[in-house]
Structures are given as C-alpha cells and as structure tokens.
Amino acid sequence: MRKDATLFNEIAIKCKDGFDNKWNNKYVEVTEQVGRLGCFGFMIINIPGTWFGRWSDEALALSIIPSMLFLFSGIMSRSVLLIIASVLFAPSHIVISYKNVK
C-alpha cells in the first residue's frame, strides 16, 4: 500500500471489479446478501402485521446515526467532498425526519 493512501482508497484502486474473496463459504456469502437486501428493503417497505408495537419517538436516531456516520467517514477518509456533502445532508435530513415525526 502506498504511504499516502488509505486502506479504502487502495482497495478501490486495485479492485475496481470487486475483490478476491479468500474465504469461500457460499452459505455465509448468500446469508450476507439476503440479510443486506432484507435490511435495505425492510427499512423502506413495511409489510402490515410484521412489526410489533407502535412507532417509537426514538426512531429519530435512524436519521441522526447515519448522518453522523457519513460525516465521520468523510473526516476519517479526509474526503473534502464527502465532508461537504455530509454537512449539507445531515442537518436537512434530521430536520425533515423530525418534522415528519411531529
């Protein structure tokens, strides 16, 4: 790895078409993909009868945590563009979420 490169940048540069998975366990890989797609999908789509209780006021954290994660990622990777995008995204996303909870 180059001295001035971050691990993420080095992986992205060397592995444009993906990376060589040295641990080939198809069961774990399929489980990971099903879980990943399920997480993305079920954050967007609520199927009636598949959740319990009622909407929680603490669900606002679902706006705050990812927003802060984007900002943290920008700072750690020293990406000026990601930091700028995060600073634009975070406050507006949190305010929109907060106003929709009211």
C-alpha positions as CSV (number, residue, x, y, z in Angstrom):
1,M,0.0,0.0,0.0
2,R,1.3,3.5,-0.8
3,K,2.3,5.6,2.1
4,D,-0.2,8.3,1.4
5,A,-3.2,6.1,0.6
6,T,-5.9,5.0,3.0
7,L,-6.8,1.3,3.0
8,F,-10.2,2.1,1.4
9,N,-8.6,4.0,-1.4
10,E,-6.1,1.3,-2.0
11,I,-8.7,-1.4,-2.2
12,A,-10.9,0.8,-4.5
13,I,-8.0,1.4,-6.8
14,K,-6.7,-2.2,-7.0
15,C,-10.1,-3.9,-7.0
16,K,-12.3,-1.9,-9.5
17,D,-14.3,-5.1,-10.3
18,G,-14.5,-6.3,-6.7
19,F,-12.0,-8.2,-4.6
20,D,-10.7,-11.7,-4.4
21,N,-12.6,-13.4,-1.6
22,K,-10.0,-15.7,0.0
23,W,-12.6,-17.3,2.3
24,N,-15.1,-19.1,0.0
25,N,-18.1,-20.1,2.1
26,K,-21.1,-19.9,-0.2
27,Y,-23.6,-20.3,2.7
28,V,-22.2,-17.3,4.6
29,E,-22.0,-15.2,1.4
30,V,-25.6,-16.0,0.4
31,T,-26.7,-15.3,4.0
32,E,-24.9,-12.0,4.0
33,Q,-26.5,-10.9,0.7
34,V,-30.0,-12.0,1.8
35,G,-29.5,-10.1,5.1
36,R,-28.2,-7.0,3.3
37,L,-31.0,-6.9,0.8
38,G,-33.5,-7.5,3.6
39,C,-32.1,-4.6,5.6
40,F,-32.3,-2.2,2.7
41,G,-35.8,-3.4,1.7
42,F,-37.4,-3.5,5.1
43,M,-36.2,-0.1,6.0
44,I,-38.2,1.2,3.1
45,I,-41.2,-1.2,3.0
46,N,-43.3,-2.1,6.0
47,I,-45.4,-5.2,5.4
48,P,-48.6,-5.0,7.6
49,G,-48.6,-7.4,10.5
50,T,-44.8,-8.0,10.5
51,W,-43.9,-5.4,13.2
52,F,-44.7,-5.1,16.8
53,G,-45.8,-2.2,19.0
54,R,-46.1,1.3,17.6
55,W,-43.7,3.9,16.0
56,S,-41.1,4.9,18.5
57,D,-40.1,8.5,19.1
58,E,-36.5,7.3,19.4
59,A,-36.7,6.3,15.7
60,L,-35.3,9.8,15.0
61,A,-31.9,8.2,15.8
62,L,-32.3,6.4,12.4
63,S,-31.8,9.8,10.9
64,I,-29.0,11.0,13.2
65,I,-26.8,7.9,13.3
66,P,-26.3,7.6,9.5
67,S,-25.9,11.3,9.1
68,M,-23.1,11.3,11.7
69,L,-21.6,8.2,10.1
70,F,-21.3,10.0,6.7
71,L,-19.6,12.9,8.4
72,F,-17.3,10.7,10.4
73,S,-16.4,8.7,7.3
74,G,-15.6,11.9,5.4
75,I,-13.3,13.1,8.2
76,M,-11.6,9.7,8.6
77,S,-11.0,9.3,4.9
78,R,-10.1,13.0,4.6
79,S,-12.5,13.4,1.7
80,V,-13.4,17.1,1.3
81,L,-16.3,16.3,-1.0
82,L,-17.8,13.7,1.4
83,I,-17.5,16.2,4.3
84,I,-19.2,18.9,2.3
85,A,-22.0,16.5,1.2
86,S,-22.4,15.3,4.8
87,V,-22.6,18.8,6.2
88,L,-25.3,19.6,3.6
89,F,-27.2,16.3,4.1
90,A,-27.1,15.8,7.9
91,P,-29.0,18.9,9.2
92,S,-31.6,18.9,6.4
93,H,-32.2,15.1,6.7
94,I,-32.6,15.3,10.5
95,V,-34.9,18.3,10.3
96,I,-37.1,16.6,7.7
97,S,-37.3,13.5,9.8
98,Y,-38.1,15.5,13.0
99,K,-40.8,17.4,11.3
100,N,-42.4,14.2,10.0
101,V,-42.4,12.7,13.4
102,K,-44.4,15.6,14.9
